[in-house]
Amino acid sequence: MQPINYILVSEIGSELLTLSDIKTHLRIDGSDYDSILTPLIKTSRLIGEKITGRDFIQKEWKTYLDYFPASSYEGIELRKSKLLSITSIQYYDENDALQTLSSNDYYITNEADYSSIFIKCDKSFPNTACRAQAIIITFRTSFPNFPEDLKQAMLSVCAYLFENAGDCINDGNSQFKSLFFPYIISQIFLL
């Protein structure tokens, strides 16, 4: 069982590139192009995140489930990379009252790219109200120890977008895939 929809609550982290980084990379002095270059910082990050399937900066997400897994051997896979922490797991109990699952009742496994939530062996997931979105999971993701070569890839995206401003890109982000290739989550190829 896995959540399907993720709702971005907030972007907590600051951007990885600065205006100064881009200007140095492009060898631009002065502030004539600042208003053009500044939006490229976020755009390059969003392109990299979309291609790799990873969150480059810290973000808080929310997802909903209709019910908990039936067994303690089934986990709830969070298909966002890389899980930093669980903020809360809330659920509507059988009386339709909102409750919070104690962090002492579950644990997290960290696979290569995604994480899963499991109930501890001596516990069981609580019964929930018979309703859609009976469970609300709020969590944070981040890319720990952000690699320098990903920053270089983002700078290359900024340079391309700056140098080709106004030109239409018909093939989406495919021209940038090779820049981010080593960091693409393997499961993305299977989707």
C-alpha positions as CSV (number, residue, x, y, z in Angstrom):
1,M,0.0,0.0,0.0
2,Q,1.4,3.4,-0.9
3,P,0.1,6.9,-0.9
4,I,-0.6,8.2,-4.4
5,N,-0.9,12.0,-4.0
6,Y,1.5,14.2,-2.2
7,I,0.6,17.8,-1.3
8,L,3.4,20.2,-0.8
9,V,2.9,22.1,2.4
10,S,6.0,24.3,2.3
11,E,9.5,24.6,1.0
12,I,11.5,25.1,4.1
13,G,15.1,25.1,2.8
14,S,16.8,27.9,1.0
15,E,17.8,27.7,-2.7
16,L,21.1,25.9,-3.4
17,L,22.3,28.4,-5.9
18,T,22.8,32.1,-5.4
19,L,22.6,35.0,-7.9
20,S,26.3,35.4,-7.4
21,D,26.9,31.7,-8.4
22,I,25.1,32.1,-11.7
23,K,26.8,35.4,-12.5
24,T,30.2,33.9,-11.8
25,H,29.3,30.9,-13.9
26,L,28.2,33.1,-16.8
27,R,30.9,35.6,-16.3
28,I,28.5,38.5,-15.9
29,D,29.4,41.7,-14.0
30,G,26.9,44.3,-12.8
31,S,23.2,43.9,-12.2
32,D,21.7,44.4,-15.7
33,Y,20.6,40.8,-15.9
34,D,19.6,40.2,-12.3
35,S,15.9,40.2,-12.9
36,I,16.3,37.6,-15.7
37,L,18.8,35.4,-13.8
38,T,17.0,35.3,-10.4
39,P,14.0,33.2,-11.5
40,L,16.5,30.7,-13.1
41,I,17.7,29.7,-9.6
42,K,14.3,28.1,-8.7
43,T,13.6,26.9,-12.3
44,S,16.9,24.9,-12.4
45,R,16.2,23.3,-9.1
46,L,12.6,22.3,-10.1
47,I,14.0,20.8,-13.4
48,G,16.6,18.8,-11.5
49,E,14.0,17.7,-8.9
50,K,11.6,16.6,-11.7
51,I,14.2,14.6,-13.6
52,T,15.8,12.9,-10.5
53,G,12.7,12.4,-8.4
54,R,14.5,13.9,-5.4
55,D,13.8,16.9,-3.3
56,F,16.9,19.1,-3.4
57,I,15.8,21.4,-0.6
58,Q,14.0,20.6,2.6
59,K,10.2,20.4,2.0
60,E,7.2,19.5,4.1
61,W,4.7,17.2,2.5
62,K,1.3,15.8,3.4
63,T,-0.4,12.7,2.1
64,Y,-3.6,10.9,2.9
65,L,-4.6,7.2,3.1
66,D,-8.0,5.7,3.5
67,Y,-6.9,3.0,5.9
68,F,-3.8,1.5,7.6
69,P,-2.1,-1.7,6.4
70,A,-3.8,-4.8,7.6
71,S,-0.6,-6.4,8.9
72,S,2.5,-5.3,10.8
73,Y,4.6,-6.7,7.9
74,E,3.1,-4.2,5.4
75,G,4.6,-0.8,5.4
76,I,3.5,2.6,4.1
77,E,5.9,3.6,1.5
78,L,6.6,7.3,1.1
79,R,7.7,7.8,-2.5
80,K,9.5,11.0,-1.9
81,S,13.2,11.1,-1.5
82,K,14.9,11.4,1.0
83,L,12.8,11.2,4.2
84,L,14.2,13.5,6.8
85,S,11.5,13.1,9.5
86,I,7.8,12.3,10.2
87,T,6.1,15.4,11.6
88,S,2.9,13.5,12.5
89,I,0.7,10.6,11.6
90,Q,-2.9,11.6,12.4
91,Y,-6.0,9.4,11.9
92,Y,-9.7,9.5,12.4
93,D,-10.6,6.8,14.9
94,E,-13.8,4.7,14.8
95,N,-15.7,7.5,16.5
96,D,-14.5,10.0,13.8
97,A,-12.3,11.8,16.3
98,L,-8.9,13.0,15.1
99,Q,-6.0,11.2,16.9
100,T,-2.2,11.2,16.6
101,L,-0.3,8.0,16.3
102,S,2.6,8.0,18.9
103,S,6.1,7.9,17.4
104,N,6.8,5.1,19.9
105,D,4.3,2.9,18.0
106,Y,6.1,2.9,14.6
107,Y,9.5,2.9,13.0
108,I,11.0,4.0,9.7
109,T,13.0,1.9,7.3
110,N,15.3,3.7,4.8
111,E,15.8,2.0,1.6
112,A,18.2,3.4,-1.1
113,D,15.7,6.0,-2.3
114,Y,12.4,5.8,-0.4
115,S,11.4,5.1,3.1
116,S,8.6,3.1,4.7
117,I,6.6,3.3,7.9
118,F,6.0,0.1,9.8
119,I,4.1,-0.5,13.1
120,K,6.3,-2.1,15.8
121,C,5.8,-5.8,16.3
122,D,4.2,-5.5,19.8
123,K,1.7,-2.9,18.4
124,S,-0.9,-2.8,15.7
125,F,-2.2,0.0,13.6
126,P,-5.4,1.4,15.1
127,N,-8.8,1.0,13.5
128,T,-10.0,4.0,11.6
129,A,-13.3,5.6,10.7
130,C,-14.8,4.3,7.5
131,R,-14.1,7.3,5.4
132,A,-11.8,8.6,2.6
133,Q,-8.6,10.2,3.8
134,A,-8.9,8.7,7.3
135,I,-5.1,9.0,7.8
136,I,-3.0,12.2,7.4
137,I,0.8,11.8,7.2
138,T,2.9,14.9,7.4
139,F,6.6,14.5,6.7
140,R,9.8,16.3,5.7
141,T,12.2,15.5,3.0
142,S,15.7,16.8,2.1
143,F,18.8,15.8,0.1
144,P,21.5,15.4,2.7
145,N,25.1,16.4,1.7
146,F,24.0,17.9,-1.6
147,P,26.6,16.9,-4.2
148,E,28.7,19.6,-5.9
149,D,28.2,18.1,-9.3
150,L,24.4,18.6,-9.0
151,K,25.0,22.3,-8.3
152,Q,27.1,22.3,-11.5
153,A,24.3,20.6,-13.4
154,M,21.9,23.3,-12.1
155,L,24.3,26.0,-13.2
156,S,24.4,24.4,-16.7
157,V,20.6,24.5,-16.8
158,C,20.7,28.2,-15.8
159,A,23.2,28.9,-18.6
160,Y,21.2,27.1,-21.2
161,L,18.0,28.9,-20.2
162,F,19.7,32.3,-20.1
163,E,21.4,31.8,-23.5
164,N,18.2,30.4,-25.1
165,A,15.7,32.9,-23.6
166,G,12.6,33.1,-25.7
167,D,13.2,29.9,-27.6
168,C,10.6,27.1,-27.2
169,I,11.7,23.8,-25.8
170,N,9.6,21.1,-27.4
171,D,11.0,18.1,-25.7
172,G,10.5,19.1,-22.0
173,N,13.4,18.4,-19.8
174,S,15.0,15.6,-21.9
175,Q,18.0,17.8,-23.0
176,F,19.0,18.1,-19.3
177,K,18.6,14.4,-18.3
178,S,22.3,13.6,-18.9
179,L,23.3,16.3,-16.5
180,F,21.3,14.7,-13.6
181,F,21.6,11.1,-14.7
182,P,23.7,9.7,-11.8
183,Y,21.1,10.9,-9.3
184,I,17.9,9.7,-11.0
185,I,15.9,7.4,-8.7
186,S,16.0,3.9,-10.4
187,Q,12.2,3.3,-9.9
188,I,11.5,6.3,-12.1
189,F,12.7,4.3,-15.1
190,L,10.2,1.6,-14.3
191,L,7.2,4.0,-14.1
